[in-house]
Amino acid sequence: MGMIGEFKEFIARGNVVDLAVGVVIGAAFGKIVTTLVDKIIMPPIGYLIGGVDFSKWAWTLKEATVDAAGKEVPAIVVGIGEFLNTVIQFVIVAFAIFLLVKAVNRLHRKPEAAPAAPPEDVLLLREIRDALKK
């Protein structure tokens, strides 16, 4: 089988298609979480703290300057607020995945089977033991 045939077989497998669907849904879910954090969760937190906009919260290492040729040199900035937003997004996504996996595991959980009845020879030996005790 040639390389193209192997590739077709690989793509036709159910796992690859399921993975592709998962990636697309994950990307869409990521956008939802980003909007949730940036537009719904962080503004009230910033308001409660005193009107802080976390997305613009940064630590400037070097201010913007203009070089000798008149060209502007951008500032060197550490985006602490963007990092904080990303961490919160990660926690939300991780929690959502945790809940999803927990729900799936609950659906796939098999009921505990009743213990199997002992074999006949064990039952016979128990009867003999009980008869000897009397």
N, C-alpha and C positions, 0 to 999 in steps of 0.2 A: 504494500500500500504506500502510495506516495505521500509526500508531505501535505499536499492539498487535501487528500482523502483523510489523513489523520486530523487535520485542522477541522474539516467538516464534522468528523465524528466528535471531536472535542467540543465544538460549538453546539452540537445537537444534544449533548448530555443535559439532563435536567438541572444538574447542580450549577452549571455555568449560566443558564437562563435565570435560575433563581437568584444567583449572585448579581447578575446584571439588574434585575428588578430591584433587589435590595439596595444597590448602589444609587439607582435613580431615586428611589423613595427616600433613602438616607440624605441625599443632596437636598431634596425638597424639604425634608424635616429640618435639616440644618438651617435653611433659610427662615423657616418658621421660628426656630429657636433664636436665631440672630435678631429677628425683628422683636420677638418677645422680650429679650434681654434689653436691647437698645431702646425700644420705644415704650415698653410697659413697665418693666421691673426697675431699671436704673433711674428713670426720671423721678419717681416718688422717693427712692432712697436718697438721691441727690438733693431733693427738696427738703427732706427731713433733716439732712445733715447741714443744710444751710445754703441751698441753691447751687451745689456743685454739679457741674456737667462732667461726669466721669470720662466720657469719650474724648474730652479735650484736656484731661488731667495729664500733665506731662512734666518731665524734668529736663530742663534745657541745659545741655552741657556746654554749648557754645552758641552765642547769638548769631543771627544772620549778619553777614557783612558784605561789603562791596570791595572787589579786588581792584588792583591798579588799572586794569583795562576797563573798569566800569561795569563789570559783570557781577551780578549778585551771587554770593555764595550762601546756600541755604543753611539754616541753623541745624545743629546736631541735637536731636531731641530723643529722649527715652519715653516712649508712649506707655506710661504706667496705667492710665485709664483704659486704653484699648486692651492691654494685657488683662486687666481686671475683668472687663466685659467678656473676654475670651474664656477666662477661667470659669466664670459663672455659666456661660453657654455650655462648657464642657460638663459641669456638674449637672445641669439640667438634662443634657443628652444622656449622660451616664445613668441618671436616675430613671429616665424614661425607658432606656434599654433594660435596666434592672427589672422594672415593672413588667415589661413585655416578656422577658425570659421567665420571670416568676409565673406569669399567667400561662405561658406555653407549657412550662413544667407541670403546672397544676392540671392542665388538660391531658397531658401525656402520662400522668401518674397512674400506675396500674393499682387496682385495689389489691390489698394484701390477701393472698390466697390462704384458705383455711389449711391447717396442717394436715398432711396426708394421713390416712388411717394406717396404723401399723400392720405389717404383714401377718398372715394367719399363724405362722409359727410363733411369733412374739405373743400374740393373743393366747395361744395354747399354753405357752410357758407361763404366762401370767396367771392363767386359771389353775395350773398345777401348783404354782407358788402359793396362791391364795388358799387352795385346798389343803396344802401342807401346813399352813399357819393355823388352821382350825384344829 
